[in-house]
Amino acid sequence: RVMAAPAVVLTAAAVAVALSLLLATRLGSEFAPNLNEGDFAIQALRIPGTSLTQSLEMQMQIEKALKKEFPEIDRVFARTGTAEIASDPMPPNISDGYIMLKARSEWPDPARPRDELLAAVQASVDRIPGNNYEFSQPIQLRFNELISGVRSDVAVKIFGDDMAVLEKSAQTVAGMLQQIAGASEVKVEQTTGLPMLTVQIDREKASRYGLNMGDVQDAISTAMGGTEAGTVFQGDRRFDIQVRLPDAVRNDLQALSRLPIALPRGAEGRIGFVPLSAVATFETAPGPNQVSREDGKRRIVVSANVRGRDMGSFVGEAQQKLQGLSLPPGYWTRWGGTFENLESATRRLQIVVPVALLMVFVLLFAMFGNVRDGLVVFTGIPFALTGGILALWLRDIPLSISAAVGFIALSGVAVLNGLVMISWIRTLREQGASVPDAVTEGALTRLRPVLMTALVASLGFVPMAIATGTGAEVQRPLATVVIGGILSSTLLTLLVLPLLYRLVHRNDPSEADAAGAVPTASAPAA
């Protein structure tokens, strides 16, 4: 029946491939599936300048509230500020918390989804004032930071010179991202808000007392920061002696205002003093918390996590919204986070995949010695992609690096099936069979080997496709692609490949000779 309706079969195969390519544009994309580590990581951010004591008290409040409200939590611990080994510098107003969950069998409701528990934890901590939060997973948080420098899934980096302009632009971008479905924990990098004491020295008043700016500044520097006044020796060790005001005095503006400033020696050789308030004023105002740079340029980061949708479609919608963002000359934006890794991996795959397919075709050409048979076998690859894309769509799995690896492996299996069939058809033709007879007998004879190859490969991936343990999120896309692709490739190989071979070789000289030899052989019998 297939041989009797070649136009219908080929049209149906072409439509299936075209529809699968159209379906691929609706799958969405992500760099790699998020592994379920079983625990949560919560980063609490407080107002810059928060003391370590106050930060610890606020963190304890969070931990006690979570332990009290959620019986699923085994323990909660956190690290606040920079550790003694400063490999991960962090101000005291930021705490990295880790929420360790019990085994599911110990939960009050073992069937409760993990995402539902995460949403409940978010709602609970949002009721505690004075904190902003960023949720992730312990290992994922560190890997994101190491790879892209940002802990969140998506980041918009704004570059420029003026920190005030960067802050204003970042707030505008954060407002745009919050309007997009799936955006979670949208926050702007803390670059301002650190309380700073500014001492404004009045030059005119200082000059009346015979003081210059350097004298006053040296006195303030000694009082606040300290000045080396000598050295203490203990055996072969020595320590510098720093002299400065006690902490209680340095934190008291009234006491600082009475700081004595030495006047130049008078005619009698005596030294007089005036209080600091006589030549300076004090002003407490928010100042820069940090200045971040990348490639030598100042930048500020707006970060967000993506929940409930794929990253590719989220960033696509965000990029459309940000097209309406107006930045001053000399300012520009760049996307970062995990999406940056997705773009980098996509660019590499655009090189690796064509090279791999070209090598496959070269091997097929070396095997058959002609281009036509190589192209016939090569058509098994798009047929295989059809089933892989359909399987991803049925399981609601977006395209990722894991799925891309599955498609590359699938191409090899699809070519192998075609190679088994075409090699046998060529062998029959070399034994003297005509193209129609060789195609028919070859398709029937190679049915069992092709099916066995497909079943062995597909059944071997079934445990990965239905896995639910650790690492199943990465295994599932790869196995789904391979199983779906092998099924479609096997079906199309058995039906379409023999038909393509017959059409390609219908005008071979051997066929014309065979057609002319039929009446010659039958003439004597007549």
Helices and strands as residue ranges (DSSP letters): H 6-24, E 40-45, H 52-69, E 73-80, E 94-101, G 104-106, H 114-126, E 132-136, H 138-148, E 154-159, H 163-178, E 183-188, E 192-201, H 203-208, H 213-224, E 227-234, E 237-243, H 247-250, H 253-257, E 260-262, E 273-275, G 276-278, E 280-288, E 292-294, E 297-306, H 311-322, E 332-337, H 338-368, H 371-378, H 380-394, H 401-430, H 435-445, H 447-465, H 472-504, H 509-522
